Amino acid sequence: MIDRLLGKKVIGTKQCIKSMKSGEGKTLYIAKDAEQKLVNPIVDLAKEHGVEVKYINTMKELGRMCGIEVGSAATLMLE
C-alpha cells in the first residue's frame, strides 16, 4: 500500500479532466467510494489517453495520501 503520493499531481475531478485533456498525466487514482457518476467519465478519459488507473479504498484515504485534510475522489499524477 502506498502511504504518500510524491511528485507533481492535481487533485479533484475537474482538475484531473482538465490536465488529461491537455495531454498530461501518468497515473490516475480513484477512490472506490466516490460517486460513480462523477468518476466514470474521468476513468473513461484516462483509458482514452492511455493513463494508468489505480483504485484506493476511500476518498479520505486518497486525500491523506495527497497530503490534504479532506477526501479526494480523484488524483492525477503528472510525472
N, C-alpha and C positions, 0 to 999 in steps of 0.2 A: 504494500500500500504506500502511496506517495504521501508524504507529510506536508510538503510545501511545493507550490509551482513557482519555480525561479525563472527569471528571464522576462522578456517583453511579452505583455499579454494585454488583452482587452477583456473587460468584464461586463456582462449583461447582454441580453438578446439583441438589442438594436445595434450595439457597437460591434458585436460578432458578425452580424449580417453586413454591416457597412464595410468592415475590414475584408471579409471574404469576397464581396463584390468588387473590391479594389485589387483582388488577387493576392491578398495577404493570408497568412495562417498556415500552420503546420499540423496542429492537433487541436481538436475541439473537445472540451469536457462538458458533459451534460449531466445535470442532476436527475436521477431516476424519479424523484418525487415532484418534479416540476410539472406544470400543466402541459399536457401533450399538445394542445392546440398552439401553445407558444413555441415549443421546442421542435416539433415535427418539421416546420419549414426550414429551420436552421440546419437540422440534420440532413434534410434533402439537399440544401445548398452546399453543405460540406461534401456530400457524396459527389455532386456535380463538379466541384472544384478539386477533387482528389485529396481532401483534407481528412486525416485520420480522426475517427470519433471514438472517444472513451467515455464510459459511464461511471459516475460517482453516486453513491447511495442516496445522499440527501443534499438539499440546497445549502443547509447550514454547514455541512462538511466541506462542500465545494467553496463556499465563502471563506471558511477558515483556511483552506489550502491556498487561497488567493491573498490571505493576509488582511481580510476585511471583517468587520464585526457583524455583518448581515449576510443572509444567504444569497446565493447566486444560482440562477437557472442554467446559465451558460458562460463559459470562459474559453477564449481562443488564444492559444499560444502562438505568437508571431515568429518565434525562432526556435 
